[in-house]
Amino acid sequence: MTQQELYNSFIDFIEKGDEDGARAFLVEHLNEFPEEMKKEIAFAFFVDAVKKEAAVSEIQKKGLEIMKEFDEVESMLADASAAASLREQI
């Protein structure tokens, strides 16, 4: 493929909103791009991966915070239940 054909094919995916197709196209045809463009594509993939990893880490962090809060509420409910049982016994 010529550089113009590569560009046109890539733009077709973009115009269709097919991000997965565009990504697959770039991976499949990476070696057909000029060296400088290969570096830019690789850097873009790297940045995207880092952003996704950061998002996953944030979700995990929020999940741990929610679990901690749940444990605290569960403990409070257990304490309240124990206090209610003691009151009933008295």
C-alpha positions as CSV (number, residue, x, y, z in Angstrom):
1,M,0.0,0.0,0.0
2,T,1.1,3.5,-0.7
3,Q,1.2,6.0,2.1
4,Q,-1.9,7.7,0.6
5,E,-3.7,4.3,0.5
6,L,-2.7,3.7,4.2
7,Y,-4.0,7.1,5.2
8,N,-7.3,6.7,3.2
9,S,-7.9,3.2,4.7
10,F,-7.2,4.5,8.2
11,I,-9.5,7.5,7.7
12,D,-12.3,5.1,6.5
13,F,-12.2,3.4,9.9
14,I,-12.2,6.7,11.7
15,E,-15.1,8.1,9.8
16,K,-17.1,5.0,10.5
17,G,-16.3,5.4,14.2
18,D,-14.7,1.9,14.2
19,E,-12.0,2.4,16.8
20,D,-11.3,-1.3,17.1
21,G,-11.0,-1.6,13.3
22,A,-8.6,1.4,13.2
23,R,-6.5,-0.1,15.9
24,A,-6.4,-3.5,14.2
25,F,-5.5,-1.8,10.9
26,L,-2.6,0.1,12.4
27,V,-1.2,-3.1,14.0
28,E,-1.6,-5.1,10.9
29,H,0.1,-2.4,8.7
30,L,2.5,-0.9,11.2
31,N,5.6,-2.0,9.2
32,E,4.3,-0.2,6.1
33,F,4.5,3.2,7.8
34,P,7.6,5.4,7.8
35,E,9.8,5.0,10.8
36,E,8.8,8.3,12.5
37,M,5.1,7.4,12.1
38,K,5.8,3.9,13.6
39,K,7.3,5.6,16.7
40,E,4.2,7.9,17.0
41,I,1.8,5.0,16.6
42,A,3.7,2.9,19.2
43,F,3.8,5.9,21.6
44,A,0.0,6.4,21.1
45,F,-0.6,2.7,21.9
46,F,1.6,3.0,25.0
47,V,-0.2,6.1,26.3
48,D,-3.6,4.5,25.7
49,A,-2.4,1.4,27.7
50,V,-1.2,3.5,30.5
51,K,-4.5,5.4,30.7
52,K,-6.4,2.2,30.7
53,E,-4.2,0.8,33.5
54,A,-4.7,4.0,35.5
55,A,-8.5,3.7,35.1
56,V,-8.4,0.0,36.2
57,S,-6.3,1.0,39.2
58,E,-8.7,3.7,40.1
59,I,-11.6,1.3,39.9
60,Q,-9.8,-1.2,42.1
61,K,-9.0,1.6,44.6
62,K,-12.7,2.6,44.7
63,G,-13.7,-1.0,45.1
64,L,-11.4,-1.4,48.1
65,E,-12.8,1.7,49.7
66,I,-16.3,0.5,49.2
67,M,-15.4,-2.9,50.7
68,K,-13.8,-1.1,53.7
69,E,-17.0,1.0,54.2
70,F,-19.1,-2.2,53.9
71,D,-17.0,-3.9,56.6
72,E,-17.4,-0.9,58.9
73,V,-21.2,-0.8,58.3
74,E,-21.4,-4.6,58.8
75,S,-19.5,-4.2,62.1
76,M,-21.8,-1.4,63.3
77,L,-24.9,-3.6,62.5
78,A,-23.4,-6.5,64.4
79,D,-22.7,-4.2,67.4
80,A,-26.3,-2.8,67.2
81,S,-27.7,-6.3,67.0
82,A,-25.7,-7.5,70.0
83,A,-26.8,-4.4,72.0
84,A,-30.4,-5.1,71.1
85,S,-30.1,-8.7,72.2
86,L,-28.6,-7.6,75.5
87,R,-31.5,-5.2,76.0
88,E,-34.0,-7.9,75.4
89,Q,-32.3,-10.1,77.9
90,I,-32.4,-7.5,80.6
